[in-house]
Amino acid sequence: MSTDTIKSLGGVIVATALPYREDASAPAGLAVDYDRFAEHCRWLVDNGCRGVGPNGSLGEYSSLTDEERRRVARTAVETVGDDGVVVVGVHGPGAHQAKHWAELAAEDGADGVLCLPPTMYRANRGEVIAHFEAVASAGLPVMVYNNPIDTKVDLTPDLLAEIAQIDGIVAVKEFSGDVRRVLEIREKAPGLEVVAGADDVTLEALLMGATGWFAGFPNVFPAESALLYELATTGRLAEARALYEPLVAAFRWDSRTEFVQAIKLGMEQVGRYGGPCRPPRGPLTREHREQVTADMARAITALGKRKAA
């Protein structure tokens, strides 16, 4: 989709899971399955999601070679075409690495980029601002990503107000889990779009004025997630709650360390291909696998009853 048409990075954009196939010559014996990834991107858009976000944490970007990482982004862009938006993860240890990935994303036709603060250590305020200035200089709309749990850097509302002054910064993916942040960010940085980042507070964030959902579990439930977004943003609260509540137990896995493995298992439970993760992510423990299976079963049963009603 031409960046000339992009006025917003809102809506349901899916942080895409990445499929692998066994290949002894590939890192850890697992090669990226680009054909299957392309089919998955197409399926998400065809089921009502606005777009896809390759090379995020869910896409295991840090386990990819540079060649794989770029080809994943290109595959998403080529597959989605003019039917949706592609917001590429450009996370890097420092500004020069993140800027490099943003420049490649622009060259490859992405519509925007998602970027964490520096990831190697707890950067200070000036370093965070310089980081996002460098990424924005690549020319694509930037969604900054606040994930203080993993980065130890909290993009507080007052810091976001300063970051929002950078030309090209258009949105924040808010993953602190504190829904009070939505209103405070809107007050302090009124021109910045607030995008729900944690699946298990999505409805709450949307009701507080978030205009997007950069999401994990829509890899499993894309049509239902698109419907949830529509219900929440058009004031149909009772219907939104009825859809959301049976899903929340599964959605909570999006905020846990094992979220990649859990979402891939969820995909398997609805008949999609999830498959393994590359190290350092290993398989779920037996206890976690049983709990994910049970939480997903509740969601699947509820959705089945909804369709039958």
FITOR-928181 format. One record per residue (C-alpha): x, y, z. Coordinates in nm, 4 decimals. Example, Ala and Ser with C-alpha at 12.3 -4.5 7.8 and 13.67 -1.06 7.14 Angstrom:
x->1.2300 | y->-0.4500 | z->0.7800
x->1.3670 | y->-0.1060 | z->0.7140
end
This chain:
x->0.0000 | y->0.0000 | z->0.0000
x->0.1425 | y->0.3392 | z->-0.0948
x->0.2692 | y->0.5367 | z->0.2029
x->0.0954 | y->0.8399 | z->0.0500
x->-0.2352 | y->0.6871 | z->0.1588
x->-0.1265 | y->0.6110 | z->0.5169
x->-0.2731 | y->0.8550 | z->0.7659
x->-0.2873 | y->0.6097 | z->1.0546
x->-0.1204 | y->0.2938 | z->1.1833
x->-0.4357 | y->0.1982 | z->1.3703
x->-0.6770 | y->-0.0880 | z->1.3231
x->-0.5908 | y->-0.4533 | z->1.3850
x->-0.2351 | y->-0.5151 | z->1.2705
x->-0.1147 | y->-0.8652 | z->1.3501
x->0.2339 | y->-0.9265 | z->1.4858
x->0.2878 | y->-1.2303 | z->1.2687
x->0.4171 | y->-1.5614 | z->1.3951
x->0.6832 | y->-1.7162 | z->1.1739
x->0.6657 | y->-2.0762 | z->1.0478
x->0.9726 | y->-2.2964 | z->1.0131
x->1.0381 | y->-2.6261 | z->0.8370
x->1.3021 | y->-2.8826 | z->0.9207
x->1.6272 | y->-2.8320 | z->0.7321
x->1.9555 | y->-2.9659 | z->0.8656
x->2.1521 | y->-2.6952 | z->0.6841
x->1.9598 | y->-2.4064 | z->0.8447
x->2.0269 | y->-2.2465 | z->1.1840
x->1.9190 | y->-2.4875 | z->1.4598
x->1.7933 | y->-2.7212 | z->1.1858
x->1.4956 | y->-2.4960 | z->1.1107
x->1.4532 | y->-2.2969 | z->0.7893
x->1.1984 | y->-2.0185 | z->0.7475
x->0.9025 | y->-2.1456 | z->0.5461
x->0.8380 | y->-1.8376 | z->0.3302
x->0.5546 | y->-1.9939 | z->0.1304
x->0.3662 | y->-2.0834 | z->0.4461
x->0.4375 | y->-1.7388 | z->0.5901
x->0.2972 | y->-1.5721 | z->0.2783
x->-0.0180 | y->-1.7847 | z->0.3002
x->-0.0558 | y->-1.6865 | z->0.6668
x->-0.0234 | y->-1.3133 | z->0.5910
x->-0.2845 | y->-1.3477 | z->0.3175
x->-0.5194 | y->-1.5373 | z->0.5507
x->-0.4981 | y->-1.2683 | z->0.8169
x->-0.5830 | y->-0.9868 | z->0.5769
x->-0.8555 | y->-1.1882 | z->0.4057
x->-1.0150 | y->-1.2448 | z->0.7478
x->-1.0551 | y->-0.8766 | z->0.8238
x->-0.7295 | y->-0.7630 | z->0.9811
x->-0.5962 | y->-0.4325 | z->0.8518
x->-0.2415 | y->-0.5559 | z->0.8082
x->0.0573 | y->-0.7470 | z->0.9379
x->0.3669 | y->-0.6714 | z->1.1413
x->0.6563 | y->-0.9024 | z->1.0498
x->0.9837 | y->-0.9197 | z->1.2432
x->0.8454 | y->-0.8378 | z->1.5836
x->0.9201 | y->-1.0350 | z->1.8974
x->0.6455 | y->-1.2801 | z->1.8014
x->0.8176 | y->-1.3169 | z->1.4643
x->1.1398 | y->-1.4212 | z->1.6414
x->1.3413 | y->-1.1510 | z->1.4639
x->1.6378 | y->-1.1912 | z->1.6978
x->1.6770 | y->-1.5572 | z->1.5925
x->1.6963 | y->-1.4748 | z->1.2205
x->1.9967 | y->-1.4153 | z->1.0002
x->2.0100 | y->-1.0740 | z->0.8333
x->1.9154 | y->-1.2323 | z->0.5001
x->1.6166 | y->-1.4130 | z->0.6533
x->1.4980 | y->-1.1039 | z->0.8359
x->1.4887 | y->-0.8944 | z->0.5206
x->1.3252 | y->-1.1675 | z->0.3154
x->1.0506 | y->-1.2088 | z->0.5782
x->0.9672 | y->-0.8381 | z->0.5490
x->0.9738 | y->-0.8506 | z->0.1709
x->0.7483 | y->-1.1564 | z->0.1684
x->0.4901 | y->-0.9748 | z->0.3794
x->0.4999 | y->-0.6645 | z->0.1576
x->0.4702 | y->-0.8651 | z->-0.1630
x->0.1886 | y->-1.0806 | z->-0.0264
x->-0.0283 | y->-0.8094 | z->0.1259
x->0.0164 | y->-0.5648 | z->-0.1616
x->-0.2500 | y->-0.2954 | z->-0.1735
x->-0.4928 | y->-0.4939 | z->0.0418
x->-0.3467 | y->-0.3931 | z->0.3772
x->-0.0592 | y->-0.2308 | z->0.5595
x->0.2763 | y->-0.3810 | z->0.6544
x->0.4484 | y->-0.2411 | z->0.9628
x->0.7932 | y->-0.3971 | z->0.9879
x->0.9726 | y->-0.4495 | z->1.3178
x->1.3100 | y->-0.2729 | z->1.3031
x->1.4298 | y->-0.3365 | z->1.6576
x->1.8048 | y->-0.3197 | z->1.7111
x->2.0591 | y->-0.2893 | z->1.9921
x->2.1301 | y->0.0705 | z->1.8946
x->2.0217 | y->0.3527 | z->1.6681
x->2.2423 | y->0.2628 | z->1.3729
x->2.1116 | y->-0.0942 | z->1.3557
x->1.7476 | y->0.0116 | z->1.3913
x->1.7920 | y->0.2881 | z->1.1321
x->1.9490 | y->0.0358 | z->0.8937
x->1.6459 | y->-0.1934 | z->0.9192
x->1.4104 | y->0.1043 | z->0.8791
x->1.5921 | y->0.2107 | z->0.5629
x->1.5609 | y->-0.1423 | z->0.4221
x->1.1917 | y->-0.1491 | z->0.5124
x->1.1408 | y->0.1762 | z->0.3226
x->1.3342 | y->0.0406 | z->0.0256
x->1.1236 | y->-0.2754 | z->0.0253
x->0.7894 | y->-0.0929 | z->0.0261
x->0.6706 | y->-0.1193 | z->0.3874
x->0.4039 | y->0.1216 | z->0.5104
x->0.5561 | y->0.1860 | z->0.8504
x->0.7906 | y->0.0504 | z->1.1135
x->0.7610 | y->-0.0638 | z->1.4732
x->1.0610 | y->0.0095 | z->1.6945
x->1.1662 | y->-0.0574 | z->2.0512
x->1.4079 | y->0.1716 | z->2.2342
x->1.7703 | y->0.0488 | z->2.2413
x->1.7565 | y->-0.3151 | z->2.3514
x->2.1005 | y->-0.3913 | z->2.4986
x->2.0792 | y->-0.1844 | z->2.8155
x->1.8608 | y->0.0642 | z->3.0019
x->1.9032 | y->0.3710 | z->2.7831
x->1.8608 | y->0.7193 | z->2.9282
x->1.6166 | y->0.9826 | z->2.8073
x->1.8530 | y->1.1514 | z->2.5631
x->1.9617 | y->0.8196 | z->2.4148
x->1.6017 | y->0.7099 | z->2.3650
x->1.5137 | y->1.0314 | z->2.1838
x->1.8249 | y->1.0099 | z->1.9633
x->1.7365 | y->0.6481 | z->1.8834
x->1.3916 | y->0.7377 | z->1.7538
x->1.5211 | y->1.0424 | z->1.5669
x->1.7551 | y->0.8117 | z->1.3765
x->1.4799 | y->0.5619 | z->1.2945
x->1.2374 | y->0.8336 | z->1.1839
x->1.5002 | y->0.9779 | z->0.9499
x->1.4503 | y->0.6715 | z->0.7259
x->1.1251 | y->0.8320 | z->0.6128
x->0.8561 | y->0.5818 | z->0.7098
x->0.5853 | y->0.6433 | z->0.9728
x->0.7137 | y->0.5117 | z->1.3065
x->0.5203 | y->0.3335 | z->1.5805
x->0.7346 | y->0.3387 | z->1.8920
x->0.7012 | y->0.0359 | z->2.1146
x->0.6795 | y->0.0727 | z->2.4906
x->0.7653 | y->-0.2628 | z->2.6484
x->0.9276 | y->-0.1803 | z->2.9832
x->0.8999 | y->-0.5437 | z->3.0928
x->1.1565 | y->-0.6618 | z->2.8374
x->1.3607 | y->-0.3486 | z->2.7637
x->1.3682 | y->-0.1980 | z->3.1178
x->1.3049 | y->0.1369 | z->2.9450
x->0.9643 | y->0.2866 | z->3.0205
x->0.8338 | y->0.5280 | z->2.7605
x->0.6259 | y->0.7229 | z->3.0099
x->0.3564 | y->0.9627 | z->2.8889
x->0.5803 | y->1.2654 | z->2.9488
x->0.8662 | y->1.1046 | z->2.7548
x->0.6274 | y->1.0092 | z->2.4752
x->0.5155 | y->1.3711 | z->2.4577
x->0.8754 | y->1.4616 | z->2.3732
x->0.9231 | y->1.1700 | z->2.1323
x->0.6004 | y->1.2684 | z->1.9550
x->0.7638 | y->1.5969 | z->1.8518
x->0.9953 | y->1.4036 | z->1.6184
x->0.8764 | y->1.4278 | z->1.2598
x->0.7528 | y->1.0872 | z->1.1471
x->0.6621 | y->0.9479 | z->1.4902
x->0.2908 | y->0.8725 | z->1.4582
x->0.1928 | y->0.6079 | z->1.7142
x->0.2902 | y->0.4140 | z->2.0255
x->0.2309 | y->0.0467 | z->2.0890
x->0.1546 | y->0.0551 | z->2.4620
x->0.2543 | y->-0.2662 | z->2.6384
x->0.2959 | y->-0.1549 | z->2.9986
x->-0.0343 | y->-0.3218 | z->3.0909
x->-0.1532 | y->-0.0052 | z->3.2643
x->-0.4667 | y->0.1074 | z->3.0822
x->-0.4532 | y->0.4390 | z->3.2700
x->-0.1693 | y->0.5267 | z->3.0344
x->-0.4032 | y->0.5538 | z->2.7354
x->-0.5780 | y->0.8677 | z->2.8559
x->-0.2587 | y->1.0204 | z->2.9936
x->-0.0760 | y->0.9715 | z->2.6637
x->-0.3681 | y->1.1219 | z->2.4755
x->-0.3579 | y->1.4227 | z->2.7101
x->0.0174 | y->1.4791 | z->2.6924
x->0.0757 | y->1.3810 | z->2.3288
x->-0.2606 | y->1.4460 | z->2.1594
x->-0.1254 | y->1.3938 | z->1.8092
x->0.0116 | y->1.0476 | z->1.8879
x->-0.2007 | y->0.7416 | z->1.8143
x->-0.2236 | y->0.5001 | z->2.1061
x->-0.2246 | y->0.1355 | z->1.9968
x->-0.3158 | y->-0.1468 | z->2.2344
x->-0.0130 | y->-0.3721 | z->2.2681
x->-0.1186 | y->-0.6390 | z->2.5183
x->-0.4028 | y->-0.8651 | z->2.4092
x->-0.5425 | y->-0.9120 | z->2.7608
x->-0.6167 | y->-0.5392 | z->2.8060
x->-0.7234 | y->-0.4727 | z->2.4485
x->-1.0892 | y->-0.4007 | z->2.5148
x->-1.0058 | y->-0.1769 | z->2.8089
x->-0.7530 | y->0.0184 | z->2.6010
x->-0.9928 | y->0.0593 | z->2.3089
x->-1.2659 | y->0.1866 | z->2.5388
x->-1.0217 | y->0.4469 | z->2.6728
x->-0.9557 | y->0.5751 | z->2.3223
x->-0.6855 | y->0.3565 | z->2.1696
x->-0.7280 | y->0.3557 | z->1.7919
x->-0.5409 | y->0.0383 | z->1.7094
x->-0.4396 | y->-0.3067 | z->1.8271
x->-0.0978 | y->-0.4455 | z->1.7397
x->-0.1867 | y->-0.7949 | z->1.8255
x->-0.0703 | y->-1.1499 | z->1.8926
x->-0.3732 | y->-1.3768 | z->1.9202
x->-0.5314 | y->-1.2609 | z->1.5942
x->-0.2794 | y->-1.5086 | z->1.4502
x->-0.5309 | y->-1.7588 | z->1.5905
x->-0.8614 | y->-1.5683 | z->1.5698
x->-0.8312 | y->-1.3008 | z->1.2971
x->-1.1987 | y->-1.2621 | z->1.2038
x->-1.3128 | y->-1.2597 | z->1.5652
x->-1.0413 | y->-1.0093 | z->1.6564
x->-1.1425 | y->-0.7772 | z->1.3736
x->-1.5024 | y->-0.8014 | z->1.4942
x->-1.3973 | y->-0.7270 | z->1.8533
x->-1.2170 | y->-0.4149 | z->1.7347
x->-1.5213 | y->-0.3022 | z->1.5373
x->-1.7591 | y->-0.3589 | z->1.8296
x->-1.5344 | y->-0.1774 | z->2.0750
x->-1.4735 | y->0.1222 | z->1.8524
x->-1.8372 | y->0.1677 | z->1.7518
x->-1.9767 | y->0.1730 | z->2.1050
x->-2.1294 | y->-0.1756 | z->2.1105
x->-1.9925 | y->-0.2550 | z->2.4547
x->-2.2256 | y->-0.5379 | z->2.5571
x->-2.1507 | y->-0.7289 | z->2.2375
x->-1.7788 | y->-0.6589 | z->2.2707
x->-1.7703 | y->-0.7898 | z->2.6282
x->-1.9612 | y->-1.1041 | z->2.5348
x->-1.7026 | y->-1.1784 | z->2.2657
x->-1.3979 | y->-1.0741 | z->2.4698
x->-1.4490 | y->-1.2371 | z->2.8069
x->-1.4191 | y->-1.6035 | z->2.6967
x->-1.1007 | y->-1.5142 | z->2.5048
x->-0.9151 | y->-1.3344 | z->2.7835
x->-0.7693 | y->-1.6455 | z->2.9493
x->-0.5988 | y->-1.7314 | z->2.6204
x->-0.5104 | y->-1.3673 | z->2.5536
x->-0.3196 | y->-1.3492 | z->2.8851
x->-0.0514 | y->-1.5676 | z->2.7319
x->0.0368 | y->-1.2746 | z->2.5062
x->0.1839 | y->-1.1048 | z->2.8153
x->0.3878 | y->-1.4032 | z->2.9338
x->0.7422 | y->-1.5077 | z->2.8534
x->0.6157 | y->-1.8091 | z->2.6571
x->0.3846 | y->-1.6029 | z->2.4351
x->0.5416 | y->-1.7156 | z->2.1063
x->0.5100 | y->-2.0845 | z->2.1879
x->0.1583 | y->-2.0335 | z->2.3284
x->0.0304 | y->-1.8534 | z->2.0205
x->0.1821 | y->-2.1126 | z->1.7893
x->0.0114 | y->-2.3866 | z->1.9910
x->-0.3142 | y->-2.1921 | z->1.9691
x->-0.2768 | y->-2.1824 | z->1.5921
x->-0.2404 | y->-2.5603 | z->1.5897
x->-0.5597 | y->-2.5958 | z->1.7952
x->-0.7666 | y->-2.4128 | z->1.5338
x->-0.6201 | y->-2.6124 | z->1.2461
x->-0.3473 | y->-2.3698 | z->1.1400
x->0.0259 | y->-2.4429 | z->1.1267
x->0.2159 | y->-2.3103 | z->1.4272
x->0.5220 | y->-2.5304 | z->1.4467
x->0.8381 | y->-2.4994 | z->1.6540
x->1.0389 | y->-2.1964 | z->1.7620
x->1.4060 | y->-2.1392 | z->1.7032
x->1.6371 | y->-2.1329 | z->2.0037
x->1.6712 | y->-1.9776 | z->2.2489
x->1.2965 | y->-2.0424 | z->2.2657
x->1.2275 | y->-2.4053 | z->2.3408
x->0.9067 | y->-2.6068 | z->2.3684
x->0.6473 | y->-2.5378 | z->2.6338
x->0.6699 | y->-2.7317 | z->2.9577
x->0.4036 | y->-2.9971 | z->3.0071
x->0.2247 | y->-2.7762 | z->3.2622
x->0.2240 | y->-2.4737 | z->3.0312
x->0.1127 | y->-2.6795 | z->2.7329
x->-0.1796 | y->-2.8186 | z->2.9303
x->-0.2820 | y->-2.4729 | z->3.0502
x->-0.2615 | y->-2.3157 | z->2.7049
x->-0.4633 | y->-2.6058 | z->2.5648
x->-0.7312 | y->-2.5595 | z->2.8312
x->-0.7478 | y->-2.1816 | z->2.7891
x->-0.7713 | y->-2.2157 | z->2.4140
x->-1.0366 | y->-2.4863 | z->2.4426
x->-1.2560 | y->-2.2481 | z->2.6413
x->-1.2153 | y->-1.9813 | z->2.3753
x->-1.2835 | y->-2.2215 | z->2.0876
x->-1.5942 | y->-2.3609 | z->2.2592
x->-1.7318 | y->-2.0127 | z->2.3232
x->-1.6731 | y->-1.9057 | z->1.9643
x->-1.8355 | y->-2.2246 | z->1.8400
x->-2.1460 | y->-2.1572 | z->2.0452
x->-2.1511 | y->-1.7996 | z->1.9198
x->-2.1488 | y->-1.9154 | z->1.5571
x->-2.4189 | y->-2.1730 | z->1.6245
x->-2.6498 | y->-1.9221 | z->1.7949
end
